[in-house]
Amino acid sequence: MKRFLTFIALSACAISSAQNIDDVLRYSNENLQGSARFQGMGGAFGALGGDLSALGANPAGSAVFNNSLFTFTGTYFDSRAEADYQGTLTNGNSNSLDINQVGGALVFKSKDPDSKWKKISAAFNYDMVQNFDDRINVTGLSNEGIDTYFLNFADGIATENLQTRDNETLTDAYLDIGATDGLGYPAQQAFLGFQAGIIDPTDPDDPNETTYISNADYNDLSQNFRQTVSGQNSKFTVNAATQYGEHLQFGASLNFHNVLFDRLNRYQEEYIDSNSEVRRTILENLLRTEGSGFSLGLGAIGKLNDFIRVGASYQSPTWYRLTDNFAQRISSNYRNRNSEIDGSPFLGTTIFDYQIKTPGKLTGSIAAVFGQNGLLSFDYGYQDFSNAELRPSSDAIFASENAFISERLGAVSSFRAGGEYRIDRLSLRAGYRYEQSPYEDGNIIGDLNGISGGLGFNFGASRLDFAINRTEQDVLRYLAETGINTPALVNKINMNYSLGYTLNF
């Protein structure tokens, strides 16, 4: 049984279940994916063009092509996460193989030697701009338990709202609570803790009681948190560009995004104290997000002389329409629990429809081209994350969260540098990428650093490219939204191994 909800029906705390600052950041960032040549040079193509994945950096780049072509790239993704929680180190690993780039371009050259408009290009390209596949495993000992999580949510909620009515199933009660004004997500969490026997009202005989006590008795806990994520954010680009004279290229792109995101969080705690009658609690949250988005880009490339090229581009905000499917389940061995809740399937699916507007981005670029011998390139990007929004922004829930986003997030500068050296038909490539933390204090998410390298071999009518791309970033991961206040420090390392093929015609 499913209940379809709009945000008008949600309480102010419902946003903490799924729609929050983390979602805005997830869809505002684009990882360094794309063709093998693009990755091998660190994505520094804003003043170069001549690569289909470079259309994301500067839409004028397709006007650099001298002929029509088709390119596709496959990538092996390897994601590793080392978590430090309360002094205990735990590793997680996820890997996958996928086609992450497919595209082509048609180039039409002017037959009029006197025309200033030298050529027009039309291009299309599919890029997996984000691969969400990830696995985090956190283990350690603590004195902060999940009982505090439920107590914090239950405070102020009458006991009668946490009980099942005659002939009402747990799933029906859970969904009805989520759809009731003044209850929503906080009451759903309290319902789970109450039905699992983890918390009880201070006065069990008073249906209007709004204060609660914990049934847990512990000094230390053994905790394990596992997060398994899969999915992707893909972008299909339709592009047109033109060359004016010998020195200028202009271009525009329409980008159509498709989002699929799956996340399973599993939290388990076991009580070390031998006097405790309760030994185990498991809470699982399952989230699936699906949706689409739209953005556009404008750009120009100028050739100052035979060696120096400059580029400038604007990427508009991306407007996403998303749907979250959220479900939970809990199990425990508290003696006063509702036996039906232990080991039960996920308690129905609550569905949320919402929108996100990501911040726009400005990019400035410069490159030095040394004839047929090689090149050096540098891109600088500026993106103000405080402008991101959950929508409709007129809703009080979103207005509050957007104020929080504006306060916590700030402007981000990103740098990309790349080079290519050619030895006859062989090309050697290297790149570097740096991106500031989107948080003003830089604590929740650290700065991102990336290095890459690759090589290509030109067969004349075709080219084969290979690249290795590595990024590293530190993030803080909390085991619960409230109650467990000590986060794990997670060091995330992503490795991409890409092989691409380009056919010219």
Disulfide bonds with the S-S distance in Angstrom:
none
